[in-house]
Amino acid sequence: MADDLVLLTVDEGIARLTLNTPASGNALNPPVAAALRAVAESLTGRDDVRVVVLGAEGPMFCVGGDLAWMAAQGDAISAPLHGLATDFHAAITALNALDAPVIAAVSGTAAGGGMSLVCACDLSVATASAKFTMAYTAAGLSPDGGSTWFLPRLVGVRRATELMLTNRRLTAQEACDLGLITHVVADDALAAEVDALAVRLAAGPTDAYGATKRLLAASAHASLAEQFDAEADAIAVRGAAPNGREGIAAFLAKRAPEFG
């Protein structure tokens, strides 16, 4: 069933979004992209989602686009490939717009669109044996998934150019050193480390996380004066909000805050 291509569970504030086509390495084709979009968009406006964990079934995180499907389209590939990219981009847009932080939990290979997904997440934890490569130009394709926007912001334009043109295969530690991922863990510790991070974030001030994400995204296009104004506006709103009031009171009382 199409609903099984991407799984979703929500429990105690943690939404777990799982790519579920392990036989293909969780490759991206139109049904998978459409399912990913539907699941991602279903999280919009949900008060019970305080953090999102994006993972995958099987040994691979995501090997990227389904090249066998692309080959089968022959000369008529342009329209269906555009449709696939449109759904893929809508899924990333929905996740990116959430106040809830999005964590990528990566094992195996993240290639092409899989690496783009990792770039789009707010935080990323990978096993020590994980591998990362852009892969697009190796197949005669240009990147999608927002990677030409996200990756330069993570690693710089010159390094992003190198990774996209040469398709250099990065180890998890190399990816961490470049700033692509945030944490490397032992292969058998991924679930525990991601769970601990998710629980910590789920207990935090989701609205403040969202404001922080928006400020960071806007900073690339704003002048310093504009960013000062945006920060002043945002902190004023957050300070008057229930979580801001609770956070201030808890800090002064030297107790743990209880954010709503």
C-alpha positions as a LaTeX table, in Angstrom:
\begin{tabular}{lrrr}
\hline
Residue & $x$ (\AA) & $y$ (\AA) & $z$ (\AA) \\
\hline
Met1 & 0.00 & 0.00 & 0.00 \\
Ala2 & 1.13 & 3.55 & $-0.69$ \\
Asp3 & 0.59 & 4.43 & 2.95 \\
Asp4 & 3.33 & 1.95 & 3.84 \\
Leu5 & 6.01 & 3.69 & 1.76 \\
Val6 & 6.63 & 6.25 & 4.49 \\
Leu7 & 5.64 & 5.42 & 8.05 \\
Leu8 & 4.53 & 7.89 & 10.71 \\
Thr9 & 4.06 & 7.51 & 14.44 \\
Val10 & 3.56 & 10.26 & 17.00 \\
Asp11 & 4.11 & 9.54 & 20.68 \\
Glu12 & 4.87 & 11.86 & 23.60 \\
Gly13 & 5.61 & 14.77 & 21.29 \\
Ile14 & 7.99 & 12.83 & 19.03 \\
Ala15 & 6.94 & 12.28 & 15.42 \\
Arg16 & 8.88 & 9.47 & 13.76 \\
Leu17 & 8.86 & 9.68 & 9.98 \\
Thr18 & 10.43 & 6.59 & 8.42 \\
Leu19 & 11.28 & 5.85 & 4.79 \\
Asn20 & 10.07 & 2.30 & 4.27 \\
Thr21 & 11.26 & 0.85 & 0.98 \\
Pro22 & 14.43 & $-0.91$ & 2.18 \\
Ala23 & 14.57 & $-3.30$ & $-0.78$ \\
Ser24 & 15.40 & $-0.35$ & $-3.05$ \\
Gly25 & 17.63 & 1.42 & $-0.53$ \\
Asn26 & 14.71 & 3.81 & 0.10 \\
Ala27 & 15.16 & 5.22 & $-3.39$ \\
Leu28 & 12.99 & 8.16 & $-4.39$ \\
Asn29 & 10.38 & 7.60 & $-7.10$ \\
Pro30 & 6.98 & 9.27 & $-7.62$ \\
Pro31 & 5.02 & 7.07 & $-5.17$ \\
Val32 & 7.66 & 7.48 & $-2.45$ \\
Ala33 & 7.96 & 11.24 & $-3.00$ \\
Ala34 & 4.17 & 11.62 & $-2.92$ \\
Ala35 & 3.96 & 9.57 & 0.28 \\
Leu36 & 6.75 & 11.60 & 1.86 \\
Arg37 & 4.93 & 14.80 & 0.95 \\
Ala38 & 1.63 & 13.57 & 2.37 \\
Val39 & 3.17 & 12.49 & 5.66 \\
Ala40 & 5.27 & 15.65 & 6.03 \\
Glu41 & 2.33 & 17.93 & 5.28 \\
Ser42 & 0.15 & 16.02 & 7.75 \\
Leu43 & 2.39 & 17.31 & 10.56 \\
Thr44 & 1.54 & 20.95 & 9.86 \\
Gly45 & $-0.42$ & 22.54 & 12.68 \\
Arg46 & $-0.28$ & 19.52 & 15.00 \\
Asp47 & 0.11 & 20.63 & 18.61 \\
Asp48 & 1.29 & 17.16 & 19.64 \\
Val49 & 4.41 & 17.29 & 17.43 \\
Arg50 & 7.33 & 18.84 & 19.30 \\
Val51 & 10.21 & 17.17 & 17.45 \\
Val52 & 10.50 & 15.09 & 14.27 \\
Val53 & 12.88 & 12.17 & 13.74 \\
Leu54 & 13.49 & 11.32 & 10.07 \\
Gly55 & 14.86 & 7.81 & 9.69 \\
Ala56 & 14.75 & 4.83 & 7.38 \\
Glu57 & 14.14 & 1.10 & 7.43 \\
Gly58 & 16.92 & $-1.21$ & 6.31 \\
Pro59 & 20.66 & $-0.75$ & 5.98 \\
Met60 & 20.48 & 2.38 & 3.79 \\
Phe61 & 19.14 & 5.80 & 4.74 \\
Cys62 & 18.33 & 6.79 & 1.14 \\
Val63 & 20.33 & 6.08 & $-2.02$ \\
Gly64 & 18.71 & 9.00 & $-3.85$ \\
Gly65 & 16.60 & 8.97 & $-6.99$ \\
Asp66 & 15.32 & 5.69 & $-8.38$ \\
Leu67 & 17.50 & 5.46 & $-11.49$ \\
Ala68 & 15.76 & 2.30 & $-12.72$ \\
Trp69 & 12.44 & 4.18 & $-12.70$ \\
Met70 & 14.08 & 7.11 & $-14.50$ \\
Ala71 & 15.53 & 4.85 & $-17.19$ \\
Ala72 & 12.13 & 3.27 & $-17.76$ \\
Gln73 & 10.64 & 6.67 & $-18.63$ \\
Gly74 & 12.79 & 6.97 & $-21.75$ \\
Asp75 & 12.45 & 10.23 & $-23.65$ \\
Ala76 & 9.26 & 11.07 & $-21.75$ \\
Ile77 & 11.09 & 11.54 & $-18.44$ \\
Ser78 & 10.91 & 15.33 & $-18.09$ \\
Ala79 & 7.32 & 15.72 & $-16.88$ \\
Pro80 & 7.30 & 12.81 & $-14.40$ \\
Leu81 & 10.75 & 13.76 & $-13.07$ \\
His82 & 9.55 & 17.33 & $-12.56$ \\
Gly83 & 6.55 & 15.96 & $-10.69$ \\
Leu84 & 8.77 & 13.82 & $-8.47$ \\
Ala85 & 10.96 & 16.81 & $-7.63$ \\
Thr86 & 7.89 & 18.94 & $-6.92$ \\
Asp87 & 6.53 & 16.45 & $-4.38$ \\
Phe88 & 9.99 & 15.98 & $-2.86$ \\
His89 & 10.40 & 19.74 & $-2.49$ \\
Ala90 & 6.92 & 20.13 & $-0.97$ \\
Ala91 & 7.83 & 17.50 & 1.64 \\
Ile92 & 11.01 & 19.35 & 2.57 \\
Thr93 & 9.16 & 22.67 & 2.63 \\
Ala94 & 6.60 & 21.25 & 5.07 \\
Leu95 & 9.28 & 19.87 & 7.38 \\
Asn96 & 11.34 & 23.04 & 7.18 \\
Ala97 & 8.32 & 25.18 & 8.14 \\
Leu98 & 7.63 & 23.29 & 11.37 \\
Asp99 & 8.46 & 24.90 & 14.70 \\
Ala100 & 9.50 & 21.41 & 15.79 \\
Pro101 & 13.18 & 20.63 & 15.18 \\
Val102 & 13.79 & 17.89 & 12.60 \\
Ile103 & 16.51 & 15.33 & 13.30 \\
Ala104 & 17.96 & 13.06 & 10.62 \\
Ala105 & 18.97 & 9.62 & 11.92 \\
Val106 & 21.39 & 8.28 & 9.32 \\
Ser107 & 22.89 & 4.86 & 8.84 \\
Gly108 & 24.29 & 3.29 & 5.69 \\
Thr109 & 24.36 & 5.56 & 2.66 \\
Ala110 & 22.81 & 8.99 & 2.14 \\
Ala111 & 23.28 & 9.74 & $-1.55$ \\
Gly112 & 21.70 & 12.19 & $-3.96$ \\
Gly113 & 18.25 & 13.04 & $-2.64$ \\
Gly114 & 19.11 & 11.20 & 0.56 \\
Met115 & 21.97 & 13.58 & 1.21 \\
Ser116 & 19.67 & 16.47 & 0.29 \\
Leu117 & 17.24 & 15.29 & 2.97 \\
Val118 & 20.02 & 15.27 & 5.54 \\
Cys119 & 21.05 & 18.80 & 4.53 \\
Ala120 & 17.46 & 19.99 & 4.99 \\
Cys121 & 17.14 & 18.72 & 8.56 \\
Asp122 & 17.90 & 20.95 & 11.54 \\
Leu123 & 20.13 & 18.38 & 13.25 \\
Ser124 & 21.63 & 15.11 & 12.07 \\
Val125 & 23.09 & 12.10 & 13.85 \\
Ala126 & 24.93 & 9.45 & 11.85 \\
Thr127 & 26.55 & 6.12 & 12.56 \\
Ala128 & 30.31 & 5.94 & 12.25 \\
Ser129 & 29.99 & 3.71 & 9.17 \\
Ala130 & 27.57 & 6.01 & 7.32 \\
Lys131 & 28.59 & 7.44 & 3.95 \\
Phe132 & 27.50 & 10.62 & 2.17 \\
Thr133 & 27.75 & 11.64 & $-1.48$ \\
Met134 & 25.87 & 14.05 & $-3.72$ \\
Ala135 & 25.97 & 11.61 & $-6.66$ \\
Tyr136 & 23.75 & 13.67 & $-9.00$ \\
Thr137 & 26.31 & 14.70 & $-11.59$ \\
Ala138 & 27.73 & 11.16 & $-11.65$ \\
Ala139 & 24.40 & 10.21 & $-13.27$ \\
Gly140 & 24.37 & 13.25 & $-15.54$ \\
Leu141 & 21.83 & 15.04 & $-13.34$ \\
Ser142 & 21.75 & 18.32 & $-11.44$ \\
Pro143 & 20.87 & 18.44 & $-7.72$ \\
Asp144 & 17.41 & 18.80 & $-6.22$ \\
Gly145 & 15.94 & 18.58 & $-2.73$ \\
Gly146 & 17.09 & 22.12 & $-1.99$ \\
Ser147 & 20.69 & 20.95 & $-1.68$ \\
Thr148 & 22.01 & 23.87 & $-3.75$ \\
Trp149 & 20.49 & 26.11 & $-1.04$ \\
Phe150 & 21.12 & 24.08 & 2.11 \\
Leu151 & 24.57 & 22.61 & 1.44 \\
Pro152 & 26.43 & 25.91 & 0.80 \\
Arg153 & 24.95 & 27.25 & 4.04 \\
Leu154 & 26.33 & 24.23 & 5.90 \\
Val155 & 29.78 & 23.84 & 4.37 \\
Gly156 & 30.40 & 26.98 & 2.27 \\
Val157 & 30.04 & 27.58 & $-1.46$ \\
Arg158 & 33.49 & 26.35 & $-2.48$ \\
Arg159 & 33.19 & 23.06 & $-0.59$ \\
Ala160 & 29.60 & 22.55 & $-1.77$ \\
Thr161 & 30.75 & 23.07 & $-5.35$ \\
Glu162 & 33.45 & 20.45 & $-4.92$ \\
Leu163 & 31.06 & 17.91 & $-3.39$ \\
Met164 & 28.50 & 18.44 & $-6.16$ \\
Leu165 & 30.95 & 18.33 & $-9.07$ \\
Thr166 & 33.24 & 15.53 & $-7.89$ \\
Asn167 & 30.72 & 13.45 & $-5.89$ \\
Arg168 & 33.39 & 12.80 & $-3.29$ \\
Arg169 & 32.23 & 10.10 & $-0.88$ \\
Leu170 & 32.40 & 11.34 & 2.71 \\
Thr171 & 32.76 & 9.25 & 5.81 \\
Ala172 & 30.53 & 10.21 & 8.73 \\
Gln173 & 33.46 & 11.82 & 10.50 \\
Glu174 & 34.40 & 13.82 & 7.40 \\
Ala175 & 30.78 & 14.93 & 7.06 \\
Cys176 & 30.77 & 15.99 & 10.69 \\
Asp177 & 34.06 & 17.86 & 10.35 \\
Leu178 & 32.64 & 19.77 & 7.37 \\
Gly179 & 29.47 & 20.67 & 9.25 \\
Leu180 & 27.11 & 18.51 & 7.20 \\
Ile181 & 26.07 & 16.45 & 10.21 \\
Thr182 & 26.09 & 17.33 & 13.88 \\
His183 & 27.05 & 14.13 & 15.67 \\
Val184 & 28.68 & 10.75 & 14.93 \\
Val185 & 27.88 & 7.73 & 17.10 \\
Ala186 & 28.78 & 4.06 & 17.19 \\
Asp187 & 26.78 & 1.96 & 14.77 \\
Asp188 & 24.87 & 0.25 & 17.58 \\
Ala189 & 24.13 & 3.51 & 19.42 \\
Leu190 & 22.14 & 5.43 & 16.79 \\
Ala191 & 18.65 & 4.68 & 18.13 \\
Ala192 & 19.57 & 5.44 & 21.74 \\
Glu193 & 21.39 & 8.69 & 20.88 \\
Val194 & 18.62 & 9.95 & 18.62 \\
Asp195 & 15.96 & 9.02 & 21.17 \\
Ala196 & 17.77 & 10.89 & 23.93 \\
Leu197 & 18.10 & 13.99 & 21.75 \\
Ala198 & 14.47 & 13.78 & 20.66 \\
Val199 & 13.22 & 13.45 & 24.24 \\
Arg200 & 15.31 & 16.45 & 25.28 \\
Leu201 & 13.99 & 18.61 & 22.45 \\
Ala202 & 10.40 & 17.45 & 22.94 \\
Ala203 & 10.54 & 18.81 & 26.48 \\
Gly204 & 11.72 & 22.20 & 25.23 \\
Pro205 & 9.97 & 25.40 & 24.05 \\
Thr206 & 8.80 & 24.43 & 20.56 \\
Asp207 & 7.68 & 27.97 & 19.72 \\
Ala208 & 11.11 & 29.34 & 20.61 \\
Tyr209 & 12.72 & 26.67 & 18.44 \\
Gly210 & 10.53 & 27.76 & 15.54 \\
Ala211 & 11.40 & 31.41 & 16.01 \\
Thr212 & 15.09 & 30.49 & 16.11 \\
Lys213 & 14.81 & 28.45 & 12.90 \\
Arg214 & 13.11 & 31.33 & 11.10 \\
Leu215 & 15.70 & 33.84 & 12.27 \\
Leu216 & 18.53 & 31.63 & 11.07 \\
Ala217 & 16.89 & 31.10 & 7.68 \\
Ala218 & 16.32 & 34.83 & 7.21 \\
Ser219 & 19.85 & 35.79 & 8.20 \\
Ala220 & 21.32 & 34.86 & 4.82 \\
His221 & 19.24 & 37.49 & 3.07 \\
Ala222 & 18.99 & 40.22 & 5.72 \\
Ser223 & 21.26 & 43.11 & 6.50 \\
Leu224 & 22.58 & 43.31 & 10.05 \\
Ala225 & 20.12 & 46.10 & 10.80 \\
Glu226 & 17.23 & 44.02 & 9.44 \\
Gln227 & 18.34 & 41.05 & 11.50 \\
Phe228 & 18.53 & 43.22 & 14.63 \\
Asp229 & 14.94 & 44.29 & 14.01 \\
Ala230 & 13.77 & 40.72 & 13.42 \\
Glu231 & 15.51 & 39.51 & 16.58 \\
Ala232 & 14.03 & 42.33 & 18.66 \\
Asp233 & 10.54 & 41.56 & 17.37 \\
Ala234 & 10.91 & 37.82 & 17.95 \\
Ile235 & 12.34 & 38.01 & 21.47 \\
Ala236 & 9.64 & 40.50 & 22.48 \\
Val237 & 6.94 & 38.07 & 21.35 \\
Arg238 & 8.62 & 35.06 & 22.94 \\
Gly239 & 9.19 & 36.90 & 26.22 \\
Ala240 & 5.49 & 37.59 & 26.57 \\
Ala241 & 4.44 & 34.08 & 25.54 \\
Pro242 & 3.71 & 31.37 & 28.14 \\
Asn243 & 6.92 & 29.47 & 27.43 \\
Gly244 & 8.97 & 32.64 & 27.75 \\
Arg245 & 7.34 & 33.54 & 31.04 \\
Glu246 & 7.85 & 29.99 & 32.30 \\
Gly247 & 11.47 & 29.85 & 31.18 \\
Ile248 & 12.33 & 33.12 & 32.90 \\
Ala249 & 10.52 & 32.15 & 36.11 \\
Ala250 & 12.15 & 28.71 & 36.19 \\
Phe251 & 15.61 & 30.17 & 35.67 \\
Leu252 & 15.16 & 32.64 & 38.52 \\
Ala253 & 13.71 & 29.96 & 40.78 \\
Lys254 & 16.58 & 27.60 & 39.90 \\
Arg255 & 14.18 & 24.84 & 38.83 \\
Ala256 & 13.59 & 22.90 & 35.63 \\
Pro257 & 11.12 & 24.66 & 33.30 \\
Glu258 & 7.88 & 23.00 & 32.27 \\
Phe259 & 7.27 & 24.17 & 28.74 \\
Gly260 & 3.90 & 23.77 & 27.07 \\
\hline
\end{tabular}
